Structures are given as structure tokens and as C-alpha cells.
Amino acid sequence: MDIIKIDRSFIAGLGRNREDEAIVASVISLARALEVETIGEGVETAEHVVALRELGCDHAQGFHFARPGPAAEVGKLLAAAELGELVG
């Protein structure tokens, strides 16, 4: 196992639900103890990004960054990210 993915149902509660925040923090802590990375799934707002950063989450994915699209468009987004042109 290289990465633990945190379900979007818990991410959605960040900043609104104390229990969801506690679960996310616990999953991140467990990942650190296991020496694996974490990814927050279903990130839809800048507030989610901030909360995940503050909790020490390694990666994030979701509509906040981009909607699903054609492979050619995704390739352009990845190329831009490699050049540091995307910020989240």
C-alpha cells in the first residue's frame, strides 16, 4: 500500500462537521504512522484545500481543481501542473 484515499463523504464535512474533521485527521495520522501518503477525494472548495493542508494531507483531487474531461485536455492540465502553472 502506497497511499490512503480519504473518501469524499468525510472531506465534504470539513469546516462544518467536527466528527468528519476528526476522522480525516485520524486517517492522516494513521497514514503517517504507516509511512504512506494521503489523498483527499472530492475536494470541491478552497476551504477543503485549506483544511486538508492544515491537517497535513499530501494530495487532493476533485472538482475544485478540474472537472472530468477529454484525455487531450487532461494532458494539457498535467503539463501545466508540471510547469507550476496550477495553484490550489
PDB file of N, CA, C and O in Angstrom:
ATOM      1  N   MET A   1       0.850  -1.162   0.000  1.00  0.00           N
ATOM      2  CA  MET A   1       0.000   0.000   0.000  1.00  0.00           C
ATOM      3  C   MET A   1       0.902   1.234   0.000  1.00  0.00           C
ATOM      4  O   MET A   1       1.808   1.350   0.826  1.00  0.00           O
ATOM      5  N   ASP A   2       0.645   2.156  -0.937  1.00  0.00           N
ATOM      6  CA  ASP A   2       1.439   3.373  -1.051  1.00  0.00           C
ATOM      7  C   ASP A   2       0.692   4.625  -0.609  1.00  0.00           C
ATOM      8  O   ASP A   2       1.305   5.622  -0.226  1.00  0.00           O
ATOM      9  N   ILE A   3      -0.638   4.566  -0.665  1.00  0.00           N
ATOM     10  CA  ILE A   3      -1.427   5.764  -0.406  1.00  0.00           C
ATOM     11  C   ILE A   3      -2.770   5.378   0.202  1.00  0.00           C
ATOM     12  O   ILE A   3      -3.343   4.339  -0.126  1.00  0.00           O
ATOM     13  N   ILE A   4      -3.253   6.227   1.082  1.00  0.00           N
ATOM     14  CA  ILE A   4      -4.588   6.052   1.655  1.00  0.00           C
ATOM     15  C   ILE A   4      -5.467   7.167   1.100  1.00  0.00           C
ATOM     16  O   ILE A   4      -5.142   8.348   1.219  1.00  0.00           O
ATOM     17  N   LYS A   5      -6.568   6.781   0.501  1.00  0.00           N
ATOM     18  CA  LYS A   5      -7.507   7.747  -0.068  1.00  0.00           C
ATOM     19  C   LYS A   5      -8.611   8.020   0.951  1.00  0.00           C
ATOM     20  O   LYS A   5      -9.233   7.097   1.475  1.00  0.00           O
ATOM     21  N   ILE A   6      -8.841   9.297   1.218  1.00  0.00           N
ATOM     22  CA  ILE A   6      -9.862   9.700   2.184  1.00  0.00           C
ATOM     23  C   ILE A   6     -11.136   9.996   1.418  1.00  0.00           C
ATOM     24  O   ILE A   6     -11.147  10.867   0.548  1.00  0.00           O
ATOM     25  N   ASP A   7     -12.201   9.291   1.726  1.00  0.00           N
ATOM     26  CA  ASP A   7     -13.455   9.382   0.996  1.00  0.00           C
ATOM     27  C   ASP A   7     -14.058  10.787   1.034  1.00  0.00           C
ATOM     28  O   ASP A   7     -13.974  11.501   2.034  1.00  0.00           O
ATOM     29  N   ARG A   8     -14.660  11.147  -0.079  1.00  0.00           N
ATOM     30  CA  ARG A   8     -15.248  12.482  -0.212  1.00  0.00           C
ATOM     31  C   ARG A   8     -16.356  12.759   0.800  1.00  0.00           C
ATOM     32  O   ARG A   8     -16.629  13.918   1.112  1.00  0.00           O
ATOM     33  N   SER A   9     -16.989  11.723   1.310  1.00  0.00           N
ATOM     34  CA  SER A   9     -18.048  11.948   2.294  1.00  0.00           C
ATOM     35  C   SER A   9     -17.489  12.594   3.561  1.00  0.00           C
ATOM     36  O   SER A   9     -18.200  13.337   4.237  1.00  0.00           O
ATOM     37  N   PHE A  10     -16.225  12.319   3.888  1.00  0.00           N
ATOM     38  CA  PHE A  10     -15.589  12.954   5.047  1.00  0.00           C
ATOM     39  C   PHE A  10     -15.039  14.329   4.684  1.00  0.00           C
ATOM     40  O   PHE A  10     -15.084  15.252   5.499  1.00  0.00           O
ATOM     41  N   ILE A  11     -14.522  14.470   3.467  1.00  0.00           N
ATOM     42  CA  ILE A  11     -13.995  15.760   3.004  1.00  0.00           C
ATOM     43  C   ILE A  11     -15.108  16.795   2.979  1.00  0.00           C
ATOM     44  O   ILE A  11     -14.892  17.950   3.345  1.00  0.00           O
ATOM     45  N   ALA A  12     -16.285  16.393   2.553  1.00  0.00           N
ATOM     46  CA  ALA A  12     -17.420  17.321   2.455  1.00  0.00           C
ATOM     47  C   ALA A  12     -17.749  17.973   3.792  1.00  0.00           C
ATOM     48  O   ALA A  12     -18.240  19.101   3.827  1.00  0.00           O
ATOM     49  N   GLY A  13     -17.484  17.276   4.887  1.00  0.00           N
ATOM     50  CA  GLY A  13     -17.804  17.810   6.203  1.00  0.00           C
ATOM     51  C   GLY A  13     -16.752  18.718   6.806  1.00  0.00           C
ATOM     52  O   GLY A  13     -16.977  19.307   7.863  1.00  0.00           O
ATOM     53  N   LEU A  14     -15.598  18.842   6.146  1.00  0.00           N
ATOM     54  CA  LEU A  14     -14.539  19.690   6.702  1.00  0.00           C
ATOM     55  C   LEU A  14     -15.033  21.124   6.862  1.00  0.00           C
ATOM     56  O   LEU A  14     -15.623  21.699   5.947  1.00  0.00           O
ATOM     57  N   GLY A  15     -14.785  21.683   8.029  1.00  0.00           N
ATOM     58  CA  GLY A  15     -15.207  23.050   8.316  1.00  0.00           C
ATOM     59  C   GLY A  15     -16.645  23.155   8.781  1.00  0.00           C
ATOM     60  O   GLY A  15     -17.084  24.228   9.194  1.00  0.00           O
ATOM     61  N   ARG A  16     -17.399  22.041   8.718  1.00  0.00           N
ATOM     62  CA  ARG A  16     -18.803  22.056   9.126  1.00  0.00           C
ATOM     63  C   ARG A  16     -19.136  20.984  10.149  1.00  0.00           C
ATOM     64  O   ARG A  16     -20.058  21.131  10.951  1.00  0.00           O
ATOM     65  N   ASN A  17     -18.369  19.905  10.105  1.00  0.00           N
ATOM     66  CA  ASN A  17     -18.698  18.762  10.943  1.00  0.00           C
ATOM     67  C   ASN A  17     -17.454  18.332  11.718  1.00  0.00           C
ATOM     68  O   ASN A  17     -16.477  17.855  11.140  1.00  0.00           O
ATOM     69  N   ARG A  18     -17.508  18.505  13.008  1.00  0.00           N
ATOM     70  CA  ARG A  18     -16.376  18.185  13.876  1.00  0.00           C
ATOM     71  C   ARG A  18     -15.972  16.720  13.791  1.00  0.00           C
ATOM     72  O   ARG A  18     -14.787  16.391  13.847  1.00  0.00           O
ATOM     73  N   GLU A  19     -16.951  15.854  13.656  1.00  0.00           N
ATOM     74  CA  GLU A  19     -16.665  14.420  13.588  1.00  0.00           C
ATOM     75  C   GLU A  19     -15.930  14.065  12.293  1.00  0.00           C
ATOM     76  O   GLU A  19     -14.988  13.273  12.312  1.00  0.00           O
ATOM     77  N   ASP A  20     -16.358  14.649  11.167  1.00  0.00           N
ATOM     78  CA  ASP A  20     -15.669  14.387   9.903  1.00  0.00           C
ATOM     79  C   ASP A  20     -14.230  14.874   9.963  1.00  0.00           C
ATOM     80  O   ASP A  20     -13.319  14.203   9.478  1.00  0.00           O
ATOM     81  N   GLU A  21     -14.029  16.045  10.562  1.00  0.00           N
ATOM     82  CA  GLU A  21     -12.671  16.567  10.689  1.00  0.00           C
ATOM     83  C   GLU A  21     -11.805  15.644  11.553  1.00  0.00           C
ATOM     84  O   GLU A  21     -10.631  15.427  11.253  1.00  0.00           O
ATOM     85  N   ALA A  22     -12.386  15.110  12.615  1.00  0.00           N
ATOM     86  CA  ALA A  22     -11.650  14.183  13.482  1.00  0.00           C
ATOM     87  C   ALA A  22     -11.289  12.901  12.729  1.00  0.00           C
ATOM     88  O   ALA A  22     -10.195  12.366  12.904  1.00  0.00           O
ATOM     89  N   ILE A  23     -12.198  12.414  11.901  1.00  0.00           N
ATOM     90  CA  ILE A  23     -11.924  11.203  11.122  1.00  0.00           C
ATOM     91  C   ILE A  23     -10.807  11.463  10.122  1.00  0.00           C
ATOM     92  O   ILE A  23      -9.890  10.651   9.994  1.00  0.00           O
ATOM     93  N   VAL A  24     -10.875  12.595   9.407  1.00  0.00           N
ATOM     94  CA  VAL A  24      -9.842  12.934   8.426  1.00  0.00           C
ATOM     95  C   VAL A  24      -8.483  13.069   9.125  1.00  0.00           C
ATOM     96  O   VAL A  24      -7.480  12.546   8.640  1.00  0.00           O
ATOM     97  N   ALA A  25      -8.455  13.758  10.241  1.00  0.00           N
ATOM     98  CA  ALA A  25      -7.200  13.925  10.986  1.00  0.00           C
ATOM     99  C   ALA A  25      -6.659  12.571  11.439  1.00  0.00           C
ATOM    100  O   ALA A  25      -5.450  12.341  11.393  1.00  0.00           O
ATOM    101  N   SER A  26      -7.528  11.688  11.871  1.00  0.00           N
ATOM    102  CA  SER A  26      -7.100  10.359  12.323  1.00  0.00           C
ATOM    103  C   SER A  26      -6.553   9.522  11.174  1.00  0.00           C
ATOM    104  O   SER A  26      -5.558   8.816  11.341  1.00  0.00           O
ATOM    105  N   VAL A  27      -7.190   9.594  10.016  1.00  0.00           N
ATOM    106  CA  VAL A  27      -6.708   8.847   8.847  1.00  0.00           C
ATOM    107  C   VAL A  27      -5.329   9.359   8.443  1.00  0.00           C
ATOM    108  O   VAL A  27      -4.440   8.569   8.124  1.00  0.00           O
ATOM    109  N   ILE A  28      -5.149  10.671   8.456  1.00  0.00           N
ATOM    110  CA  ILE A  28      -3.845  11.253   8.103  1.00  0.00           C
ATOM    111  C   ILE A  28      -2.787  10.821   9.119  1.00  0.00           C
ATOM    112  O   ILE A  28      -1.662  10.495   8.738  1.00  0.00           O
ATOM    113  N   SER A  29      -3.133  10.815  10.387  1.00  0.00           N
ATOM    114  CA  SER A  29      -2.208  10.372  11.431  1.00  0.00           C
ATOM    115  C   SER A  29      -1.841   8.899  11.251  1.00  0.00           C
ATOM    116  O   SER A  29      -0.675   8.529  11.389  1.00  0.00           O
ATOM    117  N   LEU A  30      -2.817   8.072  10.947  1.00  0.00           N
ATOM    118  CA  LEU A  30      -2.564   6.655  10.697  1.00  0.00           C
ATOM    119  C   LEU A  30      -1.630   6.480   9.492  1.00  0.00           C
ATOM    120  O   LEU A  30      -0.705   5.669   9.525  1.00  0.00           O
ATOM    121  N   ALA A  31      -1.884   7.246   8.439  1.00  0.00           N
ATOM    122  CA  ALA A  31      -1.029   7.167   7.244  1.00  0.00           C
ATOM    123  C   ALA A  31       0.405   7.527   7.586  1.00  0.00           C
ATOM    124  O   ALA A  31       1.334   6.866   7.121  1.00  0.00           O
ATOM    125  N   ARG A  32       0.601   8.557   8.388  1.00  0.00           N
ATOM    126  CA  ARG A  32       1.956   8.950   8.796  1.00  0.00           C
ATOM    127  C   ARG A  32       2.632   7.806   9.550  1.00  0.00           C
ATOM    128  O   ARG A  32       3.802   7.505   9.310  1.00  0.00           O
ATOM    129  N   ALA A  33       1.893   7.169  10.463  1.00  0.00           N
ATOM    130  CA  ALA A  33       2.445   6.064  11.237  1.00  0.00           C
ATOM    131  C   ALA A  33       2.826   4.892  10.336  1.00  0.00           C
ATOM    132  O   ALA A  33       3.793   4.182  10.614  1.00  0.00           O
ATOM    133  N   LEU A  34       2.073   4.688   9.263  1.00  0.00           N
ATOM    134  CA  LEU A  34       2.346   3.605   8.317  1.00  0.00           C
ATOM    135  C   LEU A  34       3.326   4.009   7.220  1.00  0.00           C
ATOM    136  O   LEU A  34       3.703   3.198   6.374  1.00  0.00           O
ATOM    137  N   GLU A  35       3.732   5.289   7.251  1.00  0.00           N
ATOM    138  CA  GLU A  35       4.651   5.847   6.261  1.00  0.00           C
ATOM    139  C   GLU A  35       4.118   5.740   4.839  1.00  0.00           C
ATOM    140  O   GLU A  35       4.835   5.372   3.908  1.00  0.00           O
ATOM    141  N   VAL A  36       2.823   6.078   4.697  1.00  0.00           N
ATOM    142  CA  VAL A  36       2.200   6.154   3.374  1.00  0.00           C
ATOM    143  C   VAL A  36       1.605   7.547   3.195  1.00  0.00           C
ATOM    144  O   VAL A  36       1.389   8.269   4.168  1.00  0.00           O
ATOM    145  N   GLU A  37       1.345   7.914   1.949  1.00  0.00           N
ATOM    146  CA  GLU A  37       0.789   9.225   1.647  1.00  0.00           C
ATOM    147  C   GLU A  37      -0.735   9.190   1.723  1.00  0.00           C
ATOM    148  O   GLU A  37      -1.356   8.127   1.754  1.00  0.00           O
ATOM    149  N   THR A  38      -1.312  10.387   1.752  1.00  0.00           N
ATOM    150  CA  THR A  38      -2.767  10.514   1.781  1.00  0.00           C
ATOM    151  C   THR A  38      -3.242  11.362   0.614  1.00  0.00           C
ATOM    152  O   THR A  38      -2.528  12.238   0.126  1.00  0.00           O
ATOM    153  N   ILE A  39      -4.468  11.081   0.177  1.00  0.00           N
ATOM    154  CA  ILE A  39      -5.113  11.897  -0.843  1.00  0.00           C
ATOM    155  C   ILE A  39      -6.567  12.111  -0.432  1.00  0.00           C
ATOM    156  O   ILE A  39      -7.288  11.161  -0.126  1.00  0.00           O
ATOM    157  N   GLY A  40      -6.977  13.357  -0.429  1.00  0.00           N
ATOM    158  CA  GLY A  40      -8.362  13.706  -0.132  1.00  0.00           C
ATOM    159  C   GLY A  40      -9.155  13.696  -1.422  1.00  0.00           C
ATOM    160  O   GLY A  40      -8.787  14.365  -2.386  1.00  0.00           O
ATOM    161  N   GLU A  41     -10.234  12.947  -1.446  1.00  0.00           N
ATOM    162  CA  GLU A  41     -11.070  12.784  -2.630  1.00  0.00           C
ATOM    163  C   GLU A  41     -12.304  13.688  -2.522  1.00  0.00           C
ATOM    164  O   GLU A  41     -12.862  13.857  -1.438  1.00  0.00           O
ATOM    165  N   GLY A  42     -12.719  14.260  -3.635  1.00  0.00           N
ATOM    166  CA  GLY A  42     -13.949  15.047  -3.641  1.00  0.00           C
ATOM    167  C   GLY A  42     -13.772  16.469  -3.141  1.00  0.00           C
ATOM    168  O   GLY A  42     -14.703  17.048  -2.581  1.00  0.00           O
ATOM    169  N   VAL A  43     -12.599  17.035  -3.333  1.00  0.00           N
ATOM    170  CA  VAL A  43     -12.330  18.413  -2.909  1.00  0.00           C
ATOM    171  C   VAL A  43     -13.071  19.356  -3.848  1.00  0.00           C
ATOM    172  O   VAL A  43     -12.804  19.384  -5.050  1.00  0.00           O
ATOM    173  N   GLU A  44     -13.999  20.125  -3.298  1.00  0.00           N
ATOM    174  CA  GLU A  44     -14.832  20.990  -4.121  1.00  0.00           C
ATOM    175  C   GLU A  44     -14.680  22.476  -3.820  1.00  0.00           C
ATOM    176  O   GLU A  44     -15.145  23.308  -4.598  1.00  0.00           O
ATOM    177  N   THR A  45     -14.045  22.821  -2.721  1.00  0.00           N
ATOM    178  CA  THR A  45     -13.935  24.229  -2.353  1.00  0.00           C
ATOM    179  C   THR A  45     -12.519  24.568  -1.905  1.00  0.00           C
ATOM    180  O   THR A  45     -11.731  23.689  -1.555  1.00  0.00           O
ATOM    181  N   ALA A  46     -12.216  25.865  -1.926  1.00  0.00           N
ATOM    182  CA  ALA A  46     -10.930  26.332  -1.413  1.00  0.00           C
ATOM    183  C   ALA A  46     -10.815  26.028   0.083  1.00  0.00           C
ATOM    184  O   ALA A  46      -9.717  25.789   0.586  1.00  0.00           O
ATOM    185  N   GLU A  47     -11.943  26.036   0.788  1.00  0.00           N
ATOM    186  CA  GLU A  47     -11.934  25.728   2.212  1.00  0.00           C
ATOM    187  C   GLU A  47     -11.490  24.285   2.454  1.00  0.00           C
ATOM    188  O   GLU A  47     -10.778  24.000   3.417  1.00  0.00           O
ATOM    189  N   HIS A  48     -11.914  23.383   1.576  1.00  0.00           N
ATOM    190  CA  HIS A  48     -11.455  21.994   1.691  1.00  0.00           C
ATOM    191  C   HIS A  48      -9.939  21.926   1.533  1.00  0.00           C
ATOM    192  O   HIS A  48      -9.260  21.229   2.287  1.00  0.00           O
ATOM    193  N   VAL A  49      -9.414  22.653   0.548  1.00  0.00           N
ATOM    194  CA  VAL A  49      -7.970  22.659   0.293  1.00  0.00           C
ATOM    195  C   VAL A  49      -7.225  23.150   1.528  1.00  0.00           C
ATOM    196  O   VAL A  49      -6.257  22.527   1.965  1.00  0.00           O
ATOM    197  N   VAL A  50      -7.674  24.257   2.083  1.00  0.00           N
ATOM    198  CA  VAL A  50      -7.026  24.836   3.263  1.00  0.00           C
ATOM    199  C   VAL A  50      -7.068  23.854   4.434  1.00  0.00           C
ATOM    200  O   VAL A  50      -6.058  23.636   5.103  1.00  0.00           O
ATOM    201  N   ALA A  51      -8.226  23.271   4.674  1.00  0.00           N
ATOM    202  CA  ALA A  51      -8.361  22.333   5.796  1.00  0.00           C
ATOM    203  C   ALA A  51      -7.441  21.126   5.619  1.00  0.00           C
ATOM    204  O   ALA A  51      -6.787  20.699   6.570  1.00  0.00           O
ATOM    205  N   LEU A  52      -7.391  20.577   4.402  1.00  0.00           N
ATOM    206  CA  LEU A  52      -6.527  19.419   4.155  1.00  0.00           C
ATOM    207  C   LEU A  52      -5.057  19.777   4.329  1.00  0.00           C
ATOM    208  O   LEU A  52      -4.283  18.985   4.866  1.00  0.00           O
ATOM    209  N   ARG A  53      -4.671  20.962   3.878  1.00  0.00           N
ATOM    210  CA  ARG A  53      -3.276  21.399   4.070  1.00  0.00           C
ATOM    211  C   ARG A  53      -2.949  21.515   5.545  1.00  0.00           C
ATOM    212  O   ARG A  53      -1.896  21.064   5.997  1.00  0.00           O
ATOM    213  N   GLU A  54      -3.867  22.128   6.298  1.00  0.00           N
ATOM    214  CA  GLU A  54      -3.637  22.308   7.730  1.00  0.00           C
ATOM    215  C   GLU A  54      -3.541  20.970   8.462  1.00  0.00           C
ATOM    216  O   GLU A  54      -2.816  20.846   9.449  1.00  0.00           O
ATOM    217  N   LEU A  55      -4.273  19.974   7.975  1.00  0.00           N
ATOM    218  CA  LEU A  55      -4.248  18.653   8.594  1.00  0.00           C
ATOM    219  C   LEU A  55      -3.066  17.805   8.133  1.00  0.00           C
ATOM    220  O   LEU A  55      -2.806  16.738   8.689  1.00  0.00           O
ATOM    221  N   GLY A  56      -2.346  18.286   7.108  1.00  0.00           N
ATOM    222  CA  GLY A  56      -1.164  17.582   6.633  1.00  0.00           C
ATOM    223  C   GLY A  56      -1.414  16.567   5.538  1.00  0.00           C
ATOM    224  O   GLY A  56      -0.587  15.682   5.319  1.00  0.00           O
ATOM    225  N   CYS A  57      -2.539  16.676   4.845  1.00  0.00           N
ATOM    226  CA  CYS A  57      -2.835  15.760   3.739  1.00  0.00           C
ATOM    227  C   CYS A  57      -1.856  16.024   2.588  1.00  0.00           C
ATOM    228  O   CYS A  57      -1.558  17.175   2.272  1.00  0.00           O
ATOM    229  N   ASP A  58      -1.364  14.954   1.969  1.00  0.00           N
ATOM    230  CA  ASP A  58      -0.343  15.078   0.929  1.00  0.00           C
ATOM    231  C   ASP A  58      -0.890  15.527  -0.428  1.00  0.00           C
ATOM    232  O   ASP A  58      -0.255  16.320  -1.124  1.00  0.00           O
ATOM    233  N   HIS A  59      -2.051  15.027  -0.797  1.00  0.00           N
ATOM    234  CA  HIS A  59      -2.594  15.287  -2.129  1.00  0.00           C
ATOM    235  C   HIS A  59      -4.105  15.497  -2.032  1.00  0.00           C
ATOM    236  O   HIS A  59      -4.739  15.147  -1.037  1.00  0.00           O
ATOM    237  N   ALA A  60      -4.656  16.077  -3.094  1.00  0.00           N
ATOM    238  CA  ALA A  60      -6.106  16.277  -3.154  1.00  0.00           C
ATOM    239  C   ALA A  60      -6.565  16.155  -4.594  1.00  0.00           C
ATOM    240  O   ALA A  60      -5.821  16.444  -5.531  1.00  0.00           O
ATOM    241  N   GLN A  61      -7.808  15.719  -4.748  1.00  0.00           N
ATOM    242  CA  GLN A  61      -8.395  15.638  -6.076  1.00  0.00           C
ATOM    243  C   GLN A  61      -9.861  16.030  -5.976  1.00  0.00           C
ATOM    244  O   GLN A  61     -10.506  15.803  -4.952  1.00  0.00           O
ATOM    245  N   GLY A  62     -10.377  16.612  -7.033  1.00  0.00           N
ATOM    246  CA  GLY A  62     -11.786  16.960  -7.030  1.00  0.00           C
ATOM    247  C   GLY A  62     -12.104  18.100  -7.963  1.00  0.00           C
ATOM    248  O   GLY A  62     -11.226  18.648  -8.628  1.00  0.00           O
ATOM    249  N   PHE A  63     -13.379  18.451  -8.002  1.00  0.00           N
ATOM    250  CA  PHE A  63     -13.877  19.481  -8.915  1.00  0.00           C
ATOM    251  C   PHE A  63     -13.255  20.847  -8.661  1.00  0.00           C
ATOM    252  O   PHE A  63     -13.252  21.694  -9.555  1.00  0.00           O
ATOM    253  N   HIS A  64     -12.729  21.080  -7.463  1.00  0.00           N
ATOM    254  CA  HIS A  64     -12.074  22.367  -7.191  1.00  0.00           C
ATOM    255  C   HIS A  64     -10.918  22.591  -8.158  1.00  0.00           C
ATOM    256  O   HIS A  64     -10.632  23.725  -8.543  1.00  0.00           O
ATOM    257  N   PHE A  65     -10.265  21.518  -8.543  1.00  0.00           N
ATOM    258  CA  PHE A  65      -9.099  21.616  -9.419  1.00  0.00           C
ATOM    259  C   PHE A  65      -9.486  21.519 -10.890  1.00  0.00           C
ATOM    260  O   PHE A  65      -8.982  22.282 -11.714  1.00  0.00           O
ATOM    261  N   ALA A  66     -10.365  20.602 -11.221  1.00  0.00           N
ATOM    262  CA  ALA A  66     -10.797  20.430 -12.613  1.00  0.00           C
ATOM    263  C   ALA A  66     -11.944  19.442 -12.669  1.00  0.00           C
ATOM    264  O   ALA A  66     -12.058  18.545 -11.833  1.00  0.00           O
ATOM    265  N   ARG A  67     -12.782  19.619 -13.659  1.00  0.00           N
ATOM    266  CA  ARG A  67     -13.861  18.671 -13.946  1.00  0.00           C
ATOM    267  C   ARG A  67     -13.314  17.573 -14.859  1.00  0.00           C
ATOM    268  O   ARG A  67     -12.306  17.781 -15.534  1.00  0.00           O
ATOM    269  N   PRO A  68     -13.960  16.416 -14.888  1.00  0.00           N
ATOM    270  CA  PRO A  68     -13.539  15.378 -15.833  1.00  0.00           C
ATOM    271  C   PRO A  68     -13.617  15.921 -17.259  1.00  0.00           C
ATOM    272  O   PRO A  68     -14.484  16.735 -17.579  1.00  0.00           O
ATOM    273  N   GLY A  69     -12.714  15.465 -18.095  1.00  0.00           N
ATOM    274  CA  GLY A  69     -12.710  15.938 -19.473  1.00  0.00           C
ATOM    275  C   GLY A  69     -12.003  14.977 -20.402  1.00  0.00           C
ATOM    276  O   GLY A  69     -11.531  13.918 -19.990  1.00  0.00           O
ATOM    277  N   PRO A  70     -11.937  15.370 -21.674  1.00  0.00           N
ATOM    278  CA  PRO A  70     -11.262  14.530 -22.668  1.00  0.00           C
ATOM    279  C   PRO A  70      -9.778  14.367 -22.331  1.00  0.00           C
ATOM    280  O   PRO A  70      -9.166  15.236 -21.711  1.00  0.00           O
ATOM    281  N   ALA A  71      -9.223  13.245 -22.750  1.00  0.00           N
ATOM    282  CA  ALA A  71      -7.826  12.924 -22.452  1.00  0.00           C
ATOM    283  C   ALA A  71      -6.879  14.032 -22.890  1.00  0.00           C
ATOM    284  O   ALA A  71      -5.927  14.342 -22.174  1.00  0.00           O
ATOM    285  N   ALA A  72      -7.117  14.635 -24.049  1.00  0.00           N
ATOM    286  CA  ALA A  72      -6.230  15.697 -24.543  1.00  0.00           C
ATOM    287  C   ALA A  72      -6.222  16.893 -23.582  1.00  0.00           C
ATOM    288  O   ALA A  72      -5.174  17.494 -23.344  1.00  0.00           O
ATOM    289  N   GLU A  73      -7.377  17.229 -23.039  1.00  0.00           N
ATOM    290  CA  GLU A  73      -7.460  18.350 -22.105  1.00  0.00           C
ATOM    291  C   GLU A  73      -6.773  18.008 -20.781  1.00  0.00           C
ATOM    292  O   GLU A  73      -6.111  18.856 -20.182  1.00  0.00           O
ATOM    293  N   VAL A  74      -6.933  16.780 -20.335  1.00  0.00           N
ATOM    294  CA  VAL A  74      -6.288  16.351 -19.096  1.00  0.00           C
ATOM    295  C   VAL A  74      -4.766  16.410 -19.270  1.00  0.00           C
ATOM    296  O   VAL A  74      -4.043  16.810 -18.357  1.00  0.00           O
ATOM    297  N   GLY A  75      -4.293  16.009 -20.446  1.00  0.00           N
ATOM    298  CA  GLY A  75      -2.856  16.090 -20.729  1.00  0.00           C
ATOM    299  C   GLY A  75      -2.336  17.510 -20.619  1.00  0.00           C
ATOM    300  O   GLY A  75      -1.243  17.736 -20.099  1.00  0.00           O
ATOM    301  N   LYS A  76      -3.112  18.470 -21.106  1.00  0.00           N
ATOM    302  CA  LYS A  76      -2.710  19.882 -21.011  1.00  0.00           C
ATOM    303  C   LYS A  76      -2.656  20.328 -19.544  1.00  0.00           C
ATOM    304  O   LYS A  76      -1.738  21.041 -19.138  1.00  0.00           O
ATOM    305  N   LEU A  77      -3.649  19.900 -18.755  1.00  0.00           N
ATOM    306  CA  LEU A  77      -3.663  20.255 -17.333  1.00  0.00           C
ATOM    307  C   LEU A  77      -2.446  19.676 -16.614  1.00  0.00           C
ATOM    308  O   LEU A  77      -1.820  20.353 -15.798  1.00  0.00           O
ATOM    309  N   LEU A  78      -2.117  18.433 -16.917  1.00  0.00           N
ATOM    310  CA  LEU A  78      -0.957  17.807 -16.278  1.00  0.00           C
ATOM    311  C   LEU A  78       0.329  18.502 -16.677  1.00  0.00           C
ATOM    312  O   LEU A  78       1.213  18.698 -15.843  1.00  0.00           O
ATOM    313  N   ALA A  79       0.445  18.880 -17.952  1.00  0.00           N
ATOM    314  CA  ALA A  79       1.639  19.591 -18.411  1.00  0.00           C
ATOM    315  C   ALA A  79       1.762  20.937 -17.699  1.00  0.00           C
ATOM    316  O   ALA A  79       2.857  21.334 -17.299  1.00  0.00           O
ATOM    317  N   ALA A  80       0.639  21.637 -17.542  1.00  0.00           N
ATOM    318  CA  ALA A  80       0.641  22.928 -16.854  1.00  0.00           C
ATOM    319  C   ALA A  80       1.034  22.753 -15.388  1.00  0.00           C
ATOM    320  O   ALA A  80       1.762  23.576 -14.834  1.00  0.00           O
ATOM    321  N   ALA A  81       0.550  21.677 -14.762  1.00  0.00           N
ATOM    322  CA  ALA A  81       0.879  21.411 -13.362  1.00  0.00           C
ATOM    323  C   ALA A  81       2.370  21.150 -13.196  1.00  0.00           C
ATOM    324  O   ALA A  81       2.980  21.597 -12.225  1.00  0.00           O
ATOM    325  N   GLU A  82       2.947  20.433 -14.135  1.00  0.00           N
ATOM    326  CA  GLU A  82       4.384  20.155 -14.077  1.00  0.00           C
ATOM    327  C   GLU A  82       5.204  21.430 -14.179  1.00  0.00           C
ATOM    328  O   GLU A  82       6.312  21.515 -13.648  1.00  0.00           O
ATOM    329  N   LEU A  83       4.653  22.416 -14.865  1.00  0.00           N
ATOM    330  CA  LEU A  83       5.358  23.692 -15.012  1.00  0.00           C
ATOM    331  C   LEU A  83       5.058  24.643 -13.864  1.00  0.00           C
ATOM    332  O   LEU A  83       5.558  25.768 -13.829  1.00  0.00           O
ATOM    333  N   GLY A  84       4.241  24.187 -12.930  1.00  0.00           N
ATOM    334  CA  GLY A  84       3.913  25.016 -11.775  1.00  0.00           C
ATOM    335  C   GLY A  84       2.895  26.093 -12.071  1.00  0.00           C
ATOM    336  O   GLY A  84       2.812  27.079 -11.339  1.00  0.00           O
ATOM    337  N   GLU A  85       2.113  25.925 -13.137  1.00  0.00           N
ATOM    338  CA  GLU A  85       1.158  26.952 -13.515  1.00  0.00           C
ATOM    339  C   GLU A  85      -0.176  26.807 -12.804  1.00  0.00           C
ATOM    340  O   GLU A  85      -0.988  27.731 -12.843  1.00  0.00           O
ATOM    341  N   LEU A  86      -0.428  25.683 -12.160  1.00  0.00           N
ATOM    342  CA  LEU A  86      -1.676  25.474 -11.436  1.00  0.00           C
ATOM    343  C   LEU A  86      -1.441  25.707  -9.961  1.00  0.00           C
ATOM    344  O   LEU A  86      -0.416  25.295  -9.418  1.00  0.00           O
ATOM    345  N   VAL A  87      -2.366  26.353  -9.323  1.00  0.00           N
ATOM    346  CA  VAL A  87      -2.301  26.535  -7.869  1.00  0.00           C
ATOM    347  C   VAL A  87      -3.627  26.093  -7.298  1.00  0.00           C
ATOM    348  O   VAL A  87      -4.665  26.225  -7.947  1.00  0.00           O
ATOM    349  N   GLY A  88      -3.598  25.567  -6.084  1.00  0.00           N
ATOM    350  CA  GLY A  88      -4.836  25.072  -5.492  1.00  0.00           C
ATOM    351  C   GLY A  88      -5.026  25.579  -4.110  1.00  0.00           C
ATOM    352  O   GLY A  88      -6.023  25.256  -3.465  1.00  0.00           O
TER     353      GLY A  88
END
